[in-house]
Amino acid sequence: MSESTIFSKIINGEIPCEKLYEDEFCIAFNDISAQAPVHYLVIPKEPIISLLDISEKDKDLLGHLILVGKKIAIQKNLKNWRTVINTGEDSGQTVFHLHVHFLAGRQMNWPPG
């Protein structure tokens, strides 16, 4: 990825965040544009743009992102949450660095809109 994103700046420490978790592979933090009472993101430190850009080598990383999100959900005593990965502008992706949304604390409607 040649372009710097808000997420790469968070990873590099240029922009502060309300960090929930960090390890060598990912960082998790509360979303500043929360769409639910609980809304946090888990992002890889590797600059992957979207699911269109993953390959077989990324399968462990993708599983790790989901497991980290679950760990945070359990720490927050959540029993229900929605997990979302937007891929591409038409799906609602606004930051072009792969990220997993975890949302909870209100009734989620279906279909999402």
URRA-V226365 format. One record per residue. N is the residue number from 1. PHI is phi in degrees with one decimal (none if undefined). D_FIRST is the distance of its C-alpha to the first C-alpha in Angstrom with 1 decimal. Layout:
BEGIN
n: [N N]
phi: [PHI PHI]
d_first: [D_FIRST D_FIRST]
END
This chain:
BEGIN
n: [1 2 3 4 5 6 7 8 9 10 11 12 13 14 15 16 17 18 19 20 21 22 23 24 25 26 27 28 29 30 31 32 33 34 35 36 37 38 39 40 41 42 43 44 45 46 47 48 49 50 51 52 53 54 55 56 57 58 59 60 61 62 63 64 65 66 67 68 69 70 71 72 73 74 75 76 77 78 79 80 81 82 83 84 85 86 87 88 89 90 91 92 93 94 95 96 97 98 99 100 101 102 103 104 105 106 107 108 109 110 111 112 113]
phi: [none -90.2 -83.8 -81.4 -118.2 -57.7 -71.2 -64.9 -69.9 -66.7 -59.4 -79.2 82.2 -75.7 -123.8 -72.9 -145.8 -86.8 -69.8 -105.4 -164.4 -156.0 -144.5 -69.8 -104.8 -153.8 -138.9 -126.7 -156.8 -69.3 -74.0 -75.5 -115.0 -56.2 -105.6 -156.7 -54.5 -117.2 -152.3 -130.3 -118.6 -121.0 -126.5 -75.4 -73.6 -68.8 -79.6 -93.0 -71.5 -160.0 -62.3 -63.6 -103.9 -83.9 -139.7 -54.8 -66.2 -93.1 -62.2 -68.7 -61.8 -62.9 -63.0 -62.3 -58.8 -67.2 -65.7 -63.6 -60.2 -64.8 -58.1 -65.9 -58.2 -65.5 -61.0 -88.5 60.3 -82.2 -108.7 -137.6 -159.2 -108.6 -114.8 -134.5 -127.4 -86.3 -126.1 94.7 -59.3 -66.6 -87.9 108.2 -69.6 -113.0 -114.3 -92.7 -145.2 -45.4 -152.8 -110.3 -88.1 -122.1 -124.8 -160.5 97.2 -152.5 -66.0 -97.1 -93.3 -134.1 -75.9 -67.9 -118.0]
d_first: [0.0 3.8 5.7 7.7 9.4 12.9 12.0 9.9 13.0 15.3 14.0 14.5 17.9 17.5 18.6 21.3 21.6 24.5 23.3 25.0 23.5 21.2 21.0 18.8 16.7 16.5 17.9 20.1 21.5 23.6 22.1 23.2 23.9 25.9 27.3 29.8 31.8 29.5 25.8 23.2 19.6 18.3 14.6 13.0 11.9 9.4 6.0 7.2 7.1 10.8 13.7 13.2 10.4 12.7 15.1 18.4 17.0 15.7 19.2 20.3 17.4 17.9 21.6 21.1 19.4 22.5 24.9 23.7 24.1 27.5 28.5 27.9 29.8 32.7 32.7 33.0 35.8 34.2 35.9 33.9 30.4 27.9 24.5 22.0 18.5 17.7 15.6 15.0 16.5 20.1 20.1 19.5 15.8 15.3 12.3 9.2 8.6 11.2 14.5 18.1 20.9 24.3 27.1 30.8 34.0 35.0 36.0 33.1 34.2 33.6 32.3 29.4 29.0]
END
